[in-house]
Amino acid sequence: EEQMANSGEEDKVMKKSKVNLTTLKKALEELKRIKKQEGCSAMVENIDVYAIRQKYHFSQEEFSRRFGFSMRTLQQWEQGRRRPQGSARVLLKIIEGASDVVEKLLQR
């Protein structure tokens, strides 16, 4: 019986992992499409960092700690004084679609 319960839990984890992997793959495909259109390094549209943070109900402190951004940088992005550039933009786009996947990868 215990094995069957574990199997059910494993099935749930596998299904969630597949959904997260699918979301991550879609984000990467979108980045590839944008890169081809622009003919340059990967770019994503303007990022609403505040909206991404609010989507997951994180405080600024929690968001910056979880994903490795400095608190000051996060505040400047949200207040419009600076905009995310380069890999930070890509990471934010992926966080927007699959924050749990990013967190798992950062914990390794």
ChimeraX attribute file (.defattr): number of C-alpha atoms within 10 A of each C-alpha:
attribute: neighborCount
match mode: 1-to-1
recipient: residues
	/A:1	6
	/A:2	7
	/A:3	8
	/A:4	9
	/A:5	10
	/A:6	11
	/A:7	12
	/A:8	12
	/A:9	12
	/A:10	12
	/A:11	12
	/A:12	12
	/A:13	12
	/A:14	12
	/A:15	12
	/A:16	12
	/A:17	14
	/A:18	12
	/A:19	13
	/A:20	18
	/A:21	14
	/A:22	13
	/A:23	17
	/A:24	20
	/A:25	13
	/A:26	14
	/A:27	19
	/A:28	16
	/A:29	12
	/A:30	15
	/A:31	20
	/A:32	16
	/A:33	14
	/A:34	17
	/A:35	15
	/A:36	13
	/A:37	11
	/A:38	11
	/A:39	10
	/A:40	9
	/A:41	12
	/A:42	19
	/A:43	21
	/A:44	17
	/A:45	10
	/A:46	11
	/A:47	18
	/A:48	16
	/A:49	21
	/A:50	15
	/A:51	12
	/A:52	18
	/A:53	20
	/A:54	12
	/A:55	10
	/A:56	12
	/A:57	11
	/A:58	14
	/A:59	11
	/A:60	19
	/A:61	14
	/A:62	13
	/A:63	19
	/A:64	18
	/A:65	12
	/A:66	15
	/A:67	15
	/A:68	11
	/A:69	14
	/A:70	13
	/A:71	15
	/A:72	12
	/A:73	15
	/A:74	21
	/A:75	17
	/A:76	13
	/A:77	17
	/A:78	19
	/A:79	12
	/A:80	12
	/A:81	9
	/A:82	12
	/A:83	17
	/A:84	20
	/A:85	12
	/A:86	11
	/A:87	11
	/A:88	13
	/A:89	19
	/A:90	20
	/A:91	14
	/A:92	21
	/A:93	23
	/A:94	20
	/A:95	20
	/A:96	21
	/A:97	16
	/A:98	18
	/A:99	20
	/A:100	13
	/A:101	16
	/A:102	19
	/A:103	13
	/A:104	9
	/A:105	9
	/A:106	11
	/A:107	7
	/A:108	5
